[in-house]
Amino acid sequence: MTVETDPTSRRAPAAIAGAKQRILDTADSLFYSVGIHTVGVDRLIKESKVTKATFYKHYRAKDNLVLEYVKHRHETERREIEALVADAASPADALRRLTARVLEQLQGPHFRGCAFLNAAVEFPEPRHPVRVLVAAHRDWYSELVADLFKGTSHPLPGDAADEFVVAMDGAMSGGYAGDPVAAAAAIQRTTDALLAHTA
């Protein structure tokens, strides 16, 4: 004789996975929009619509969730940028698309600058795990840009990548704290000037 189990038990794994993702999604939104240190565990639990036990089961502490947030941001950006590069007609086209991506972000209604720079500001100790993750993200991005400039036959691809990345940083920070239109124009000029030196 087969005993019928509680049908809700079949949904338990999916529900658990859904709760964990909901916590991360809530953290992603709150940490970016209002800052990491200003968001407490109680607010994360309330806005995620989970119990305290569920929160601590999945993340054990806010610090673990913060690290997952930075990792999630990196993985999301990596997938988007790698798809952008793969779809580009040439390395120069990919660099122009990276610039266009920033221009689009600057005009977003919820734009608050670069999530990685914001996180770095909140954790000033260079050896803090958050800063280590931010540094790894920036190294990945810089290497990708340098490879693209190599593909354009730029005479100094490493220097060009440094200028490009610093210009992007400035556009993201200046576009949030100041005039996004001016920031957009500046990063566009920088990209055009760097690509003028390519073959």
C-alpha distance (Angstrom), angle and dihedral (degrees) to the residues before:
residue distance angle dihedral
M1 . . .
T2 3.80 . .
V3 3.76 116.3 .
E4 3.80 113.3 -142.7
T5 3.77 110.4 -129.1
D6 3.77 125.2 -145.2
P7 3.83 104.6 -77.5
T8 3.81 90.8 -142.8
S9 3.81 89.5 64.1
R10 3.80 89.6 68.2
R11 3.79 89.1 61.3
A12 3.77 95.3 47.4
P13 3.85 97.8 93.4
A14 3.80 92.1 49.2
A15 3.79 90.9 45.6
I16 3.78 90.9 51.2
A17 3.79 92.0 48.1
G18 3.80 88.9 47.2
A19 3.79 92.1 52.5
K20 3.79 92.4 50.4
Q21 3.79 91.6 50.1
R22 3.80 91.2 45.8
I23 3.80 90.3 55.2
L24 3.81 90.4 49.9
D25 3.81 92.3 46.7
T26 3.80 90.4 50.2
A27 3.79 91.3 48.5
D28 3.80 91.0 47.9
S29 3.79 91.1 55.4
L30 3.80 97.5 41.7
F31 3.80 98.4 40.7
Y32 3.79 90.8 51.3
S33 3.79 97.9 42.2
V34 3.81 101.9 42.1
G35 3.80 106.1 10.8
I36 3.78 136.5 -93.1
H37 3.80 100.3 -99.7
T38 3.79 94.7 47.6
V39 3.82 93.7 58.4
G40 3.79 114.7 82.1
V41 3.78 129.8 -160.5
D42 3.80 92.7 -107.5
R43 3.79 91.3 58.1
L44 3.81 91.9 46.7
I45 3.80 90.3 51.8
K46 3.80 93.7 46.5
E47 3.81 96.3 47.3
S48 3.81 92.9 42.1
K49 3.82 88.8 52.9
V50 3.80 92.8 -133.5
T51 3.78 133.2 124.1
K52 3.78 123.0 -101.8
A53 3.80 88.4 -113.9
T54 3.82 90.8 55.1
F55 3.78 92.0 49.7
Y56 3.79 94.2 50.8
K57 3.80 92.2 42.2
H58 3.79 91.2 60.0
Y59 3.80 103.1 32.9
R60 3.84 106.4 13.5
A61 3.82 90.3 -157.5
K62 3.78 140.1 18.4
D63 3.82 90.2 -112.4
N64 3.81 90.2 64.8
L65 3.79 90.8 50.3
V66 3.81 90.8 50.5
L67 3.80 90.3 55.4
E68 3.80 90.7 48.1
Y69 3.80 89.0 50.7
V70 3.81 92.6 55.3
K71 3.83 91.5 44.2
H72 3.80 90.1 48.9
R73 3.81 91.4 50.6
H74 3.79 90.4 50.2
E75 3.81 94.6 48.4
T76 3.80 92.2 46.8
E77 3.80 92.6 49.5
R78 3.80 92.4 43.6
R79 3.80 92.2 54.1
E80 3.81 92.6 46.6
I81 3.80 94.8 47.2
E82 3.80 95.5 43.4
A83 3.82 88.9 51.6
L84 3.81 89.8 48.4
V85 3.81 91.5 51.1
A86 3.80 92.7 45.7
D87 3.80 90.6 52.5
A88 3.82 94.7 47.7
A89 3.78 120.6 105.9
S90 3.83 92.9 -135.3
P91 3.81 141.4 -9.1
A92 3.81 89.6 -92.7
D93 3.80 89.8 51.3
A94 3.81 89.4 50.1
L95 3.81 90.8 53.8
R96 3.79 90.7 49.6
R97 3.81 89.0 49.8
L98 3.79 91.1 51.1
T99 3.79 88.0 53.4
A100 3.81 91.7 47.4
R101 3.80 88.7 51.1
V102 3.80 90.4 57.0
L103 3.80 91.2 46.1
E104 3.80 88.6 54.6
Q105 3.80 91.8 48.9
L106 3.80 91.2 51.0
Q107 3.79 89.5 58.9
G108 3.81 95.0 47.5
P109 3.81 116.5 120.6
H110 3.81 93.0 -129.3
F111 3.80 98.4 38.9
R112 3.79 113.6 145.6
G113 3.78 102.7 164.9
C114 3.79 128.3 -94.9
A115 3.81 113.8 -20.1
F116 3.81 91.2 -147.7
L117 3.80 95.3 50.5
N118 3.80 89.2 46.1
A119 3.79 91.2 52.1
A120 3.81 91.6 47.8
V121 3.80 90.6 53.8
E122 3.81 90.8 53.8
F123 3.80 92.8 51.2
P124 3.82 107.3 45.6
E125 3.81 96.8 173.8
P126 3.84 105.7 98.0
R127 3.82 92.7 -148.3
H128 3.79 95.0 51.3
P129 3.84 110.8 119.7
V130 3.81 90.6 -118.1
R131 3.80 91.2 54.7
V132 3.81 90.2 47.2
L133 3.81 89.7 55.2
V134 3.81 91.9 46.1
A135 3.81 90.7 50.3
A136 3.82 90.8 49.7
H137 3.80 90.4 51.5
R138 3.78 92.3 49.6
D139 3.81 91.8 47.4
W140 3.80 89.6 52.5
Y141 3.80 92.3 49.2
S142 3.80 94.1 45.9
E143 3.81 92.0 50.0
L144 3.79 91.1 49.5
V145 3.80 91.7 51.0
A146 3.81 91.8 46.1
D147 3.81 89.9 52.5
L148 3.80 89.8 51.2
F149 3.80 91.5 51.9
K150 3.80 89.1 49.0
G151 3.78 86.7 54.5
T152 3.79 90.3 54.9
S153 3.83 90.4 52.8
H154 3.79 91.3 -118.8
P155 3.85 107.8 175.8
L156 3.82 92.0 -130.3
P157 3.82 106.9 26.7
G158 3.82 94.7 166.9
D159 3.79 92.9 52.3
A160 3.80 90.9 44.3
A161 3.81 90.5 51.6
D162 3.81 90.7 50.8
E163 3.81 91.1 51.5
F164 3.78 92.1 45.6
V165 3.82 94.1 50.2
V166 3.81 94.0 45.3
A167 3.80 89.5 48.5
M168 3.80 89.5 51.2
D169 3.81 89.9 50.5
G170 3.77 90.1 50.8
A171 3.78 93.0 48.1
M172 3.81 92.4 49.8
S173 3.81 93.5 47.5
G174 3.79 96.9 38.1
G175 3.78 92.4 43.3
Y176 3.79 90.4 57.1
A177 3.81 100.6 38.2
G178 3.80 96.3 35.3
D179 3.78 139.6 5.8
P180 3.82 114.1 -17.7
V181 3.80 91.4 -165.5
A182 3.80 92.0 56.1
A183 3.80 90.6 44.7
A184 3.79 91.0 51.0
A185 3.79 92.2 50.1
A186 3.81 91.6 48.1
I187 3.81 95.7 51.5
Q188 3.81 90.1 46.2
R189 3.81 90.8 53.2
T190 3.80 91.1 48.3
T191 3.80 92.5 51.4
D192 3.79 92.0 47.6
A193 3.81 91.7 49.2
L194 3.80 93.4 49.1
L195 3.80 93.0 47.9
A196 3.80 90.9 48.6
H197 3.80 86.6 72.3
T198 3.80 93.9 55.9
A199 3.77 127.8 97.7
